[in-house]
Amino acid sequence: MAATVIDGKAFAGTVREKVAAHVERIKAEAGVTPGLAVVLVGEDPASQVYVRSKGKQTAEAGMNSFEHKLDADTSEADLLAVVDQLNNDPAVHGILVQLPLPDHLDSDLVINSIDPAKDVDGFHISNVGLLGTGQKSMVPCTPLGCLMMLRDHHGSLSGMNAVVIGRSNIVGKPMAQLLLNDSCTVTIAHSRTADLPGVVRQADIVVAAVGRPEMVPGDWIKPGATVIDVGINRLDAPEKGEGKTRLVGDVDYDSCAAVAGAITPVPGGVGPMTIACLLANTVTACCRANGLEEPEGLTA
Ligand code: NAD
């Protein structure tokens, strides 16, 4: 039987609707408008696209969007001063410093200078620690989006075998932590894992976050497993015309979809959930800052 396609684009739409409804509630209950500040240093084209998209979706959800565009040669002291100003601005409930930063800037230092309560990317060391100990935290957006889709599809994840391929701080590790907090038995696989196909074949849930186009073939997938493809890889597509490209994930979609029980496509799977979760985190941060009830279903 063909796999169920988990439609991340549609799911992200429902998350954004919930966010917008909570924004209205917060405005009515507390007279506060949730605000998200995005700091972009330099002119990386992909980052510019993300930042534009984040600003647009923030405004569409009824929130305030603040953009701070800084020159590529901005000094660390100047960047830290901007973060400090945002930390102390009561109109700002979420702060996101767009990564990657130019090489002369220390990303860890900058991220850890953000007020953890406003760290809507969930990368601050305090939030990493809180998540790791099962406490209330700000959760990284991409893994949070994956978790929401998994919970929506399965209900309870308790007792399932989950394999996360990739151990990055922004996707693999927090994803594994979230699955563990939901009582999965979790394996983190990576570039040095022995017998990766054998490890993946044990999984009821596979999350691929590697950055290698179509690396996971269908014969690694246990029949009926759920496959979440985080990868975003751009390949040349001369068949679409000169200079054209197409997006593919980290799994080979056709062969995996033939075996899996459910699968996320690329594009239209995990990608749209990431910004939706950023908006959700901003609403959560605003509620916490104002002592308001937190939105149900929008956090881990
Ligand atoms: P990363 O480069 O930081 O980490 C990749 C991980 O893959 C590493 O831990 C490495 O050990 C592992 N790896 C590399 N080669 C491997 C191999 N041959 N076998 C097993 N593991 C291997 O990447 P990242 O930031 O975690 O991103 C991963 C992918 O997810 C990328 O394609 C990225 O574009 C995508 N991504 C998507 C979103 C989204 O919104 N959908 C967000 C973040 C990242």
Residues whose N, C-alpha, C, O or C-beta is under 5 A from the ligand:
A	BS01	NAD	T142 G166 R167 S168 V171 G172 A189 H190 S191 A209 V210 G211 V230 G231 I232 N233 V270 G271 T274
